């Protein structure tokens, strides 16, 4: 991802910190089953180093293809019916949009036991947010949403026992939080939360609607976040988990091209 933000980037993670999170990873099978991932982006809608959906799609397609047995397809704005049918899991990073036609397609995808991943502004749905939230747990209506850019201290008290949150505890990021989302927080499994307006707000969560699995990350505003190995681990685990694979399936990709401190 291009780090062209005018802001100074966060400090690199320590090798020991990354190793602690990855400790105890389960070795995968000698020949893993084929894993089909679809990446969906949109037009860039913010300044340098922010919301760079096209750059994410390009860099993460290359990254994911580095894992054995993984196939990656890409789409802009919305996938075709054939692409949806093909994918084990679909990751959206774009300005979100929701309507009845998309609801039918995603409901069918989830009913087949497939996965969905939504990153940052992909949770936006405007006035359709309540309907969108039925599928992903919580969704944004920008007219009612609150947000903040800057330092975020996340707690994984409710998520450290979930496979995606394994070995996570307290983690500091520099990104953007959203809160005052639409939907019922009681329906989601909160993995990590951050304090906003004096209340713990969900920033990573999962939902299992019917036979499907959904993973949502509110973080992802800045391009540098995608090169943070701890964020990568969460996102890679989320992709694998929604596809009903071991969360360790994509571990080898967590530090490729990443700066680490000793």
HELIX and SHEET records of a PDB file:
HELIX    1   1 UNK A   15  UNK A   22  1                                   8    
HELIX    2   2 UNK A   53  UNK A   64  1                                  12    
HELIX    3   3 UNK A   81  UNK A   86  1                                   6    
HELIX    4   4 UNK A  100  UNK A  111  1                                  12    
HELIX    5   5 UNK A  120  UNK A  123  5                                   4    
HELIX    6   6 UNK A  126  UNK A  128  5                                   3    
HELIX    7   7 UNK A  129  UNK A  136  1                                   8    
HELIX    8   8 UNK A  163  UNK A  165  5                                   3    
HELIX    9   9 UNK A  185  UNK A  187  5                                   3    
HELIX   10  10 UNK A  223  UNK A  227  5                                   5    
HELIX   11  11 UNK A  229  UNK A  242  1                                  14    
HELIX   12  12 UNK A  251  UNK A  253  5                                   3    
SHEET    1   A 2 UNK A  13  UNK A  14  0                                        
SHEET    2   A 2 UNK A 260  UNK A 261  1                                        
SHEET    1   B 7 UNK A  70  UNK A  76  0                                        
SHEET    2   B 7 UNK A  35  UNK A  41  1                                        
SHEET    3   B 7 UNK A  89  UNK A  92  1                                        
SHEET    4   B 7 UNK A 115  UNK A 119  1                                        
SHEET    5   B 7 UNK A 213  UNK A 217  1                                        
SHEET    6   B 7 UNK A 199  UNK A 207 -1                                        
SHEET    7   B 7 UNK A 189  UNK A 196 -1                                        
SHEET    1   C 2 UNK A 138  UNK A 139  0                                        
SHEET    2   C 2 UNK A 182  UNK A 183 -1                                        
SHEET    1   D 2 UNK A 146  UNK A 155  0                                        
SHEET    2   D 2 UNK A 170  UNK A 179 -1                                        
END                                                                             
